[in-house]
């Protein structure tokens, strides 16, 4: 197999740096202490944890930065675990959480990790007000008050909120990428104007995590370098290289030849094929991600209630789940993922072209054209083309424009995508992570917004929004579960943003690789635990 020059150069440079034995001319296997992954990573826009809000970007920040608290994504029942904060307590009125920092931890620069760094990290995220900032601002934090509400005193960090929230809800939010602790002293050296170092951090790292950022070339590759002084122990892999490989067939071939260790975007057909290879293993991991369809309510046709209802019958759920999505996506028509508190199993939307046609005819709609933008990832395109065929049967034309992940996301965040087909993943291990983005839109006419409801111009009914907001102060789990089920019932019947499928990640990996995890349903890829044995 012939590799593009930039890929050969990166892999060869890594091999030379890590192991003389890896300089053998044949591409028989990757270096013993390097992890090479093939994935689609063209969605990365920024590596600043206060801005990164894409799947591939969060895979990187997860490994560069530590957060105050953590959890085992594959064992959520174990609860929260101390990380940079070794303990915490909540005030009697429930409005302030005080965290005591772990002593002796250092950033990759050698600077000590302090409560001051943690406070500044949260403050800058709120002040920058990038996409993930809402995870913090939902506690009443604003650019104007955050310096008073988030404070460091000695070795403790206190966060004061506008009202008492459930402790688990607060801690869940602090496990998100936006809760990463950055090296204040290092970042301050690279501030431009009032950007709080955002431009520099978009392409550099300043964390205390198990890896530092070696290089990132957009749409090509990311390279991470092990932090041998990591406070939880040095990673076994001294380099991690994630290559942008778009085609499943190319990922499969590289995996079978031993040029990569893991392939993350294999189609069901290629999964079936590699199952016969005795040098390859198939790894299955449930994810909280879901494919959904957003109908932009700024579009005159899509805002018609009849079209919204008809579209529910134009999705061939069973057909897609049993063909090109087989084994990797399961039907799930509600915004709380299966496995979370309050998840609903109501999958009552059915593929019924005649029902859709009647709904439209009763509303006087017999034709219409929509041009939309779709990321050039095979499964998204397959879903779009299947929908295109269904819509054509009722007189609706769907024109599809293919773009890179970053281009589509930029357009979507500017409300310029009529029918959005893509993924959404939870930001923290709590049902509110999805409820607050699918069913919250406080100002539909605002010039800027970060929730999915705003991006699709969905004016969420006030009673639904009030119900969503009420869930976060309910301490009784049974009552909270019932609240989410009630909200999802109302949403399921009327909303123009339709959850369709929930992800099961199937990765192909070389035999001998162990400790691989893509973060379960609530987190991102974690490379620190990966080891490799000789095949």
LINLINDA-V840119 format. One record per helix or strand. SS is the DSSP state (helix for helix, strand for strand). FROM is the first residue (numbers start at 1). TO is the last residue. If there is no record, write none. Layout:
ss->SS from->FROM to->TO
ss->SS from->FROM to->TO
This chain:
ss->helix from->5 to->18
ss->helix from->20 to->23
ss->strand from->34 to->39
ss->helix from->55 to->64
ss->strand from->67 to->67
ss->strand from->69 to->71
ss->helix from->76 to->78
ss->strand from->80 to->82
ss->strand from->85 to->90
ss->strand from->96 to->101
ss->strand from->106 to->106
ss->strand from->112 to->112
ss->helix from->115 to->128
ss->helix from->131 to->137
ss->helix from->146 to->149
ss->strand from->150 to->153
ss->strand from->156 to->160
ss->helix from->167 to->174
ss->helix from->177 to->179
ss->strand from->180 to->180
ss->helix from->184 to->188
ss->helix from->198 to->201
ss->strand from->211 to->217
ss->strand from->221 to->226
ss->strand from->239 to->244
ss->helix from->248 to->257
ss->strand from->262 to->263
ss->helix from->268 to->274
ss->strand from->280 to->295
ss->helix from->305 to->311
ss->helix from->317 to->321
ss->strand from->329 to->331
ss->helix from->353 to->362
ss->strand from->368 to->375
ss->helix from->378 to->392
ss->strand from->396 to->403
ss->helix from->405 to->413
ss->strand from->419 to->424
ss->helix from->432 to->438
ss->helix from->452 to->455
ss->helix from->462 to->473
ss->helix from->477 to->494
ss->strand from->497 to->510
ss->strand from->513 to->514
ss->strand from->517 to->517
ss->strand from->526 to->526
ss->strand from->531 to->532
